[in-house]
Amino acid sequence: MTKRTFQPNTRRRSKKLGFFARMQTKIIKSRRKKGRKVLSH
């Protein structure tokens, strides 16, 4: 049996696409500066 190509890694995924990865982007930075209650859904 050969392995399938996609081996999901939850840690790497959250590092790239998770909430804390989005904290570095401009949109969430501006939202935090504005003092929003909800930053992302």
C-alpha positions in Angstrom: 0.0 0.0 0.0 1.3 3.4 -0.9 0.6 6.5 1.1 -1.8 9.2 -0.1 -0.2 12.5 -1.1 -2.0 14.7 1.4 -1.0 14.1 5.0 -2.8 16.8 7.0 -0.9 18.4 9.9 -3.1 20.3 12.2 -0.3 22.3 13.9 1.2 23.5 10.6 -2.3 24.3 9.3 -3.2 26.4 12.3 0.2 28.2 12.1 -0.5 29.1 8.4 -4.2 29.6 8.4 -5.2 29.9 12.1 -6.3 32.9 14.2 -2.8 33.8 15.3 -1.6 33.7 11.7 -4.4 36.2 10.9 -3.4 38.4 13.9 -0.3 39.5 11.9 -2.4 40.8 8.9 -3.4 44.4 8.5 -7.1 43.8 8.8 -7.1 42.3 12.2 -4.5 44.9 13.4 -6.7 47.7 12.3 -9.7 46.0 14.0 -7.8 45.7 17.3 -6.8 49.3 17.1 -10.4 50.3 16.6 -11.3 48.2 19.7 -13.7 45.7 18.2 -15.3 43.1 20.3 -15.3 40.4 17.7 -12.1 40.3 15.5 -13.0 37.4 13.3 -15.9 34.9 13.1 
